[in-house]
């Protein structure tokens, strides 16, 4: 039988994030990675392995592919004009009264064709590809009706088919109250539970369901109804929780064995205990914290104390985090929330993969796992977090294929 083609990345500094390696980054110096097909088949000291194709790296850094586990990448229109108005002193209330805010994005997303929405989203995705992101989560939530939520999720599906990237799709119909349900949140939640969620789940258009559980979103009882309905259908859950107030949403997510609770600035110890007990990841979103000029920081020390995994994500969206950069989020989470560079790296690799329940194929470099990794023009992981504006990416490898670089 003919042996499959083998490729060797030779003499690298490898940040494996393998917990079995006794180093904070799982760091191996002067090591090679051997890939056959789409799988890592060996990691060994340099000089021990050979292959059909060899890339000599002279000590360059290899890390797992980055994982952005929270984005709202697919939407129509732009809200840059609103931001300019706010910077010029116009209040958010006045902007909303003029038809701005999330409803402006809903109207634009409903109006745009699926083809144009795909083209727009594909352009946005390029920034993440060129930063080394190999897996990205994309939420719906700017349609808020069956047709547009389906359109948004189909576009996310098409992006995965046309780009060298893996995409996790999340249904976020419970993002806001659409204009046709103004003042009737319970009725809209019924519509999600009875119509939108079961139909789109049956069409295999999403992997997980999300809710904005907040005093300007959906209350605890409404969120619990959504989770109960999702649980009956076998749908995994996650939540936007404790961003603006303490409502107990994170604890609710944990009680339903949710994948992650995201934002969590107002999270309390009781919620943290529940997350620790149920393996729910805390996803930190420093972009929104920065853009909204918030002051309440997530309880990082308590999360550390209870051993809750902390993921880091861009939260790319038009209203509160218009930053198509996971590396920027890594820097922000260190500067604003006090994470170490190692924790920021763990937040976009092992913990982010866990937040999407994709740790079997992303997050670490180990023999037997798919070959999803980046080669960087440095030998030090902290450089990627520290020096923004410089492109360190030399190669982006997904399923064993070089998709960026040569």
LINMOGI-V383878 format. One record per residue. N is the residue number from 1. SS is DSSP state (hx for helix, st for strand, lp for the rest). PSI is psi in radians with two decimals (999 if undefined). Layout:
N,SS,PSI
N,SS,PSI
This chain:
1,lp,2.35
2,lp,2.31
3,lp,2.43
4,lp,2.69
5,lp,2.35
6,st,2.48
7,st,2.39
8,st,2.19
9,st,1.96
10,st,2.42
11,st,1.06
12,st,2.84
13,st,1.97
14,st,2.03
15,st,1.65
16,lp,-0.49
17,lp,0.50
18,lp,2.04
19,lp,-0.29
20,lp,-0.19
21,lp,2.24
22,lp,1.23
23,lp,2.59
24,lp,-0.70
25,lp,0.05
26,lp,0.71
27,st,2.32
28,st,2.13
29,st,2.64
30,st,0.91
31,st,2.77
32,st,2.64
33,st,2.19
34,st,2.22
35,st,2.34
36,st,2.13
37,lp,-2.13
38,lp,0.29
39,st,2.49
40,st,2.11
41,st,-0.21
42,st,2.52
43,st,2.07
44,st,2.80
45,st,2.48
46,lp,2.38
47,lp,-0.23
48,lp,-0.31
49,lp,2.72
50,lp,2.90
51,lp,2.99
52,lp,-0.69
53,st,2.33
54,st,2.29
55,st,1.80
56,st,2.25
57,lp,-0.19
58,lp,0.74
59,lp,0.04
60,lp,2.69
61,st,2.35
62,st,2.31
63,st,2.88
64,st,2.74
65,lp,2.51
66,st,2.62
67,st,2.09
68,st,1.85
69,lp,0.21
70,lp,1.79
71,lp,2.80
72,lp,0.93
73,lp,-0.51
74,lp,1.88
75,lp,2.78
76,lp,2.72
77,lp,-2.95
78,lp,2.63
79,lp,0.37
80,hx,-0.63
81,hx,-0.61
82,hx,-0.73
83,hx,-0.72
84,hx,-0.71
85,hx,-0.77
86,hx,-0.70
87,hx,-0.40
88,lp,0.14
89,lp,0.05
90,lp,2.35
91,lp,2.74
92,hx,-0.62
93,hx,-0.75
94,hx,-0.69
95,hx,-0.76
96,hx,-0.70
97,hx,-0.46
98,lp,0.11
99,lp,0.21
100,lp,-2.82
101,lp,-2.80
102,hx,-0.52
103,hx,-0.49
104,hx,-0.71
105,hx,-0.66
106,hx,-0.82
107,hx,-0.75
108,hx,-0.65
109,hx,-0.64
110,hx,-0.63
111,hx,-0.52
112,lp,2.54
113,lp,2.76
114,hx,-0.66
115,hx,-0.81
116,hx,-0.61
117,hx,-0.69
118,hx,-0.81
119,hx,-0.77
120,hx,-0.76
121,hx,-0.63
122,hx,-0.69
123,hx,-0.75
124,hx,-0.65
125,hx,-0.48
126,hx,-0.65
127,hx,-0.68
128,hx,-0.66
129,hx,-0.76
130,lp,-0.04
131,lp,-0.01
132,lp,0.29
133,st,2.23
134,st,-0.34
135,st,2.25
136,st,2.44
137,st,2.39
138,st,2.22
139,st,2.64
140,lp,-2.78
141,lp,0.01
142,lp,0.30
143,lp,-0.92
144,lp,0.27
145,lp,2.88
146,hx,-0.83
147,hx,-0.78
148,hx,-0.61
149,hx,-0.72
150,hx,-0.73
151,hx,-0.79
152,hx,-0.79
153,hx,-0.56
154,hx,-0.68
155,hx,-0.75
156,hx,-0.72
157,hx,-0.73
158,hx,-0.64
159,hx,-0.73
160,hx,-0.51
161,hx,-0.43
162,hx,-0.24
163,lp,2.64
164,lp,1.34
165,lp,2.61
166,st,2.43
167,st,2.27
168,st,2.22
169,st,2.33
170,st,2.32
171,st,2.02
172,st,0.81
173,st,-0.50
174,st,0.97
175,lp,-0.69
176,lp,2.98
177,lp,2.11
178,lp,2.75
179,hx,-0.58
180,hx,-0.19
181,hx,0.36
182,lp,2.23
183,lp,0.07
184,lp,1.04
185,hx,-0.64
186,hx,-0.67
187,hx,-0.68
188,hx,-0.70
189,hx,-0.68
190,hx,-0.72
191,hx,-0.71
192,hx,-0.85
193,hx,-0.70
194,hx,-0.43
195,hx,-1.15
196,hx,-0.94
197,hx,-0.90
198,hx,-0.65
199,hx,-0.82
200,hx,-0.51
201,hx,-0.73
202,hx,-0.53
203,lp,0.05
204,lp,0.74
205,lp,-0.11
206,lp,2.86
207,lp,-0.33
208,st,2.72
209,st,2.51
210,st,2.83
211,st,2.53
212,st,1.60
213,st,1.74
214,lp,2.87
215,lp,-0.27
216,lp,0.17
217,lp,-1.98
218,st,2.46
219,lp,3.11
220,hx,-0.73
221,hx,-0.72
222,hx,-0.72
223,hx,-0.72
224,hx,-0.68
225,hx,-0.74
226,hx,-0.79
227,hx,-0.69
228,hx,-0.75
229,hx,-0.70
230,hx,-0.76
231,hx,-0.68
232,hx,-0.49
233,hx,-0.05
234,lp,0.46
235,lp,2.20
236,st,2.74
237,st,2.78
238,lp,3.08
239,st,2.54
240,st,1.92
241,st,2.62
242,lp,0.60
243,lp,-0.75
244,lp,-0.25
245,lp,2.92
246,lp,1.89
247,lp,-0.13
248,lp,0.23
249,hx,-0.65
250,hx,-0.73
251,hx,-0.68
252,hx,-0.79
253,hx,-0.79
254,hx,-0.69
255,hx,-0.50
256,lp,0.35
257,lp,0.74
258,lp,2.66
259,lp,-0.82
260,st,2.69
261,st,2.19
262,st,2.46
263,st,-1.36
264,lp,0.51
265,lp,-0.61
266,lp,0.28
267,lp,2.40
268,lp,3.07
269,hx,-0.62
270,hx,-0.73
271,hx,-0.68
272,hx,-0.75
273,hx,-0.76
274,hx,-0.70
275,hx,-0.73
276,hx,-0.72
277,hx,-0.50
278,hx,0.06
279,lp,0.44
280,lp,2.25
281,st,2.48
282,st,2.01
283,st,2.09
284,st,2.36
285,lp,1.38
286,hx,-0.33
287,hx,-0.80
288,hx,-0.68
289,hx,-0.79
290,hx,-0.86
291,hx,-0.59
292,lp,-0.01
293,lp,0.77
294,lp,2.85
295,lp,-0.34
296,lp,1.95
297,lp,2.65
298,lp,2.65
299,lp,1.30
300,hx,-0.79
301,hx,-0.70
302,hx,-0.66
303,hx,-0.72
304,hx,-0.80
305,hx,-0.69
306,lp,0.03
307,lp,0.50
308,lp,2.22
309,lp,2.34
310,st,1.94
311,st,2.80
312,st,2.32
313,lp,2.84
314,lp,-0.49
315,lp,0.54
316,lp,2.09
317,st,2.83
318,lp,-0.31
319,lp,-0.67
320,lp,-0.12
321,st,1.24
322,lp,0.93
323,lp,1.83
324,lp,1.02
325,lp,1.95
326,hx,-0.55
327,hx,-0.65
328,hx,-0.73
329,hx,-0.65
330,hx,-0.75
331,hx,-0.79
332,hx,-0.69
333,hx,-0.46
334,hx,-0.86
335,hx,-0.74
336,hx,-0.68
337,hx,-0.18
338,lp,0.30
339,lp,2.68
340,lp,2.79
341,hx,-0.64
342,hx,-0.79
343,hx,-0.64
344,hx,-0.74
345,hx,-0.77
346,hx,-0.57
347,hx,-0.37
348,lp,0.16
349,lp,-1.67
350,hx,-0.76
351,hx,-0.62
352,hx,-0.69
353,hx,-0.69
354,hx,-0.66
355,hx,-0.36
356,lp,0.12
357,lp,0.80
358,lp,0.45
359,lp,-0.27
360,lp,-0.41
361,lp,-0.15
362,lp,2.94
363,lp,-0.51
364,lp,2.82
365,lp,1.93
366,lp,2.62
367,lp,2.31
368,lp,-0.30
369,lp,2.77
370,st,2.64
371,lp,1.45
372,lp,1.80
373,st,2.93
374,st,2.55
375,st,2.22
376,st,2.62
377,lp,1.04
378,lp,2.91
379,lp,0.22
380,lp,2.06
381,lp,-0.60
382,hx,-0.46
383,hx,-0.65
384,hx,-0.54
385,hx,-0.61
386,hx,-0.85
387,lp,1.55
388,lp,2.74
389,lp,-0.28
390,lp,2.31
391,lp,1.89
392,lp,-0.19
393,st,2.11
394,st,-0.75
395,st,2.49
396,st,2.07
397,st,2.20
398,st,2.25
399,lp,0.60
400,lp,-0.03
401,st,2.39
402,st,2.07
403,st,-0.33
404,st,2.36
405,lp,-3.06
406,lp,999
